[in-house]
Amino acid sequence: MSGDLLLRVQMNASYAGRPVLHDVRLELERGEVLGLVGSSGAGKSTLVLSLLGLLPWRGGRVTGEVLLQGENLLRVPERRLRELRGRAVGFVPQSPMSALNPALSLERHFREAWRAHQPMSGDALAQRMRTLLDEVQLPANRDFLGRKPAEISVGQAQRVLIALALLHEPALLVADEPTSALDPVTQAQIVALLRRLNRKYGASLLYVSHDLVSVLGLCHRIAVLDAGTIVESLNVADLDRAQHPATRRLLQALPVPAEMLLRYRNHSVAEDYVSTAQG
């Protein structure tokens, strides 16, 4: 990787005085894709909410440092956090249908997200929408944009959320279990899409998942969260050197050996590159 650090985290989190995250430490470089993996209950959702400055709204407390481009997000007022969410940090939640407002058209979602961080300019928004919808392989015509979330598929809704997260070209994209509600074919398509977008836009990606298969298809490194602590961090190419029992359990649960998945990933990356070059 480049060695240009974008995010550095060292924090603790608790609910009602009960510790949930214990001295969590992780770093993310510009352009890097880091997979945060762990079983259910490991603390992944708490970590995501902490990074976004949303845990206090759930009754939690966070201490330590979350340094984004040198700015400690745990020390800034809520007004500043609202400026950063969406503009500097894009978020892709895990439940696309519940994340979108059922009463609003897809175009209205884009307009509201644009208005939060940009001067109102219909022409600029229209161009940005066309570009992003093309990137996520969705139509940008009046018929599609006029639909409401219930009128599109779950896979299309997830692509809309990815486009919304990229609207303001954030330096960091946080994807929280973005494939958990999708069928296997659509899961693979979303992973390939995130891989292409990371390569094209250079945004760093924190990919949170319990699914090691999708992590191996996308990420440069993995950090394993177990019982609220990062117990191991290593390059995906070095998974055969994993030492911690939590990492080994994840590897043993894979349907095929990790090296086979990595070989398939390398083949897919090459296909993506050729497709992008030809397109």
N, C-alpha and C positions, 0 to 999 in steps of 0.2 A: 504494500500500500504506500501512499504518498508520504506518510509521516506528518501530515497536516491535521492536527487534532481539532475536531468539531465539538465533541461532547465528552465531558468527564463527569462521572457520577461517583459520589461517596456519601451514602445516606442510610438513615434508619427510618422506619415508619411503624406506626402503631395505631390501633383502634381502642379507644377507652382505656388507655394505659397498657393494653396487651400488645407486646411486640409482634410484628408481622414480618418486617424486613430487618435484617441484622447486618449492618456494615456492608451494604451492597456496594460493590465497586465495579465499574465498567467504563470503557473508553471506546469511542467511535471516531474513526478518521473520516475526512471528507471523501465522498465517493464510495465508502465501504458499506457492505451489507453484513450486518451482525444479526445472527439468529439467537434469540433468547428462548431457550427451551426448558421445559420442566413439566412434571406431571400436574394434574389438577390439584389445586390447593397449595402449590409451591410458592405463590405470591406474585405471579406474573401480572395479573390485573391490577393489583395494588401498586406494583412498580410503574405500570403505564400511567395510572392516575397520578402518581407522585411526580413523574416527569412532566406531566401536562399542567401541574399545579391545581389539580381537581380533587385531590384526596381530602382536603379540609371540608369540601362541600359534602363529602360522605361521612363526616365526623371523625376523620383520621388526622394524624399529626405526622409531619415529616421534619427531620432535622438533618443537618449536614450540608452538602453542596450538590447542586445540579448545574454545572457550568456549560452553557451553550455559547460558543464563540467567546468565551471568557466572562460571560455575564451569569451571575448566580441567580437562577430562577426562583430559588427559595427565599431570596431577599428582596425581590421586587414587588411593588404593589399590584393588586389585581388588575388595575387599568393597564399596566405595562404587559401583564400576562395575556390580556385580551388582544393586545397589539401583536404579540408574538405568535399566538395560536392562529394558525391559518397562513400567516405571512412567512414566518421563519420556521414553523413546525407544522407540517401537514399530518392529519390523523385519518387512518382508515380503520373504522371499527369492525367488529366481528359479525354483527347482525345487520346486514344491509337494509332489510325491510323495516326494521324498527328504528334504524338510524335516520332514514328519510322521512320527511313530514308527509303523511298520507293526504293532507289537504292541499298540498302545493304541487304545481306542475314541475317537471324536471327543469325547465328553463327558469322558473322562479327560484329554485334552489341555487342555481348559478348566479342569478341576479342578487340574491340576498348575500351570498358568500362574497361576491365581488364588491358590493356596497360597503361591506364591513371594513375593507382595507384599501379601496381605491376610489379616486374621484369618479363620479358617475360619467361614464362614456359608453354609449350604446355600441358604437363602432368597435371600440377596443374590446369590449366584452364579447361581442359577436365573433370577432376574429379569434379570440382566445378559446371560446367554446368550440368553434369549428376545428381548431388545431388539436385540442385535447380529446374531443370525441373521436376524431380520426385516429389519434394515438392509441386510444383504448378500444378501437374497432367498433364504434357505435355510430349510427347515422346522426347527422347534425341538422336534419330537415325539420320543418315546422311540425309535422305530424308526430315525430318522436319526442321532440322537446315539449310538446303540448300534453304529453301523457303524464299521468300521476303514477306514483310508485306501484300501486296495485295492478297497473296495466303493463308492467314489464316483468321479465323473469328475474329470479334471484341473482343469476349470473350477470345480467345486464345492470341490476342495481349495484352490484359490487363494483362494476366498471365505472358506473356513474360516481360512486364514492371516491374511487381512485382519481378520476378526473377532477373532482371537487378539491381533493387534497392537494393536487398539483396546480391549482388555479393561479396561485401567487408565486409559483416557483420557489417553494421553501427549500432551505438548506438541509432540513431533516424531515424524513417521512417516518412516522411510527405506524406500523400495521399490526393491529391486535387480532390475532387469529382470523386473518381475512379469508381463509378458505374453509373454515369449520362448518359453514352452512351450505357448502356447495357439493355437488356430486363429483366423483373422481375426475371425470373428463374436464369439467369446468375448473376444478382445482388446478389441474396441470396447465390450463390456459392462463389462469390468473398468475401463477408462478412465472410462466414464460413472459407474460406481459410486464410484471414487476422487474424481471431481469432486464428486459429491453429498455424500459424506462430509466432504470438506474444507469445503464450504460449511456443512454442518449443525453439525459439531463444532468447526470453526475450528482444527484441528491443522495445523501447518505440515507440508509434504510435500516431501521431497527425492526426486525421481523420477529414478532412474538408468536410462539406456537408450541403446542404439545406434540405436533406432528413432525417427527424427525425426517420423514421422507421429503416433505416440501422444503424443509430447511436445507437439506443436502442438495436440493435442486436449485437453490437460489443463493445461499449465503457464502461469504468468504471465511467467516469465523463463527464459532458458536460459543455462547456462554450458558452454562448449565445452572439453573436456579433450583435449589432443593431446600425445603423447609425455611425459605426466606433468606437464603444466603447463596451467593455465587460460589459454587464449589469447584468449578473448573472452567477454563477458557482456553480454547485452542483453535488452530486453523482446521478447516474441514478436511484438508489433505492429511492431517496428522491424527485423525480419529483412532487409528490403530494404536496410538500411544496413550489413549485415555486411561487414567488411573482411578478416578473416583467411582465408587459403586453406583452412584446415581447415573453417571454417564454410561457406564457399562450396561445398566438395566435398560436404558433407552436404546442402546445399540442392539441388545439382545432381542428387543421387541420388534425390530425391523423385519419386514417380510422377506427380504433378501439381504445379503451382506452389504455393508456400506460401500465397499469398493465398487460393487456392481452399479449402485445408484450414482456414484461419482463418475463412472465411465459413461453412463447414460447422460448425465448432466453435461459433461464435456462435449458429447456429440450434439446435444440440444443447443448448447451455446454456439457451436460452429454453424448449425443450421440457422439460428437467429441472426448471426452475423451476415451470412450469405443473403438471407431474406431481406434484411435491412439495406444491404448494399444494392440489391437489385431493385428495391422499392424506391 
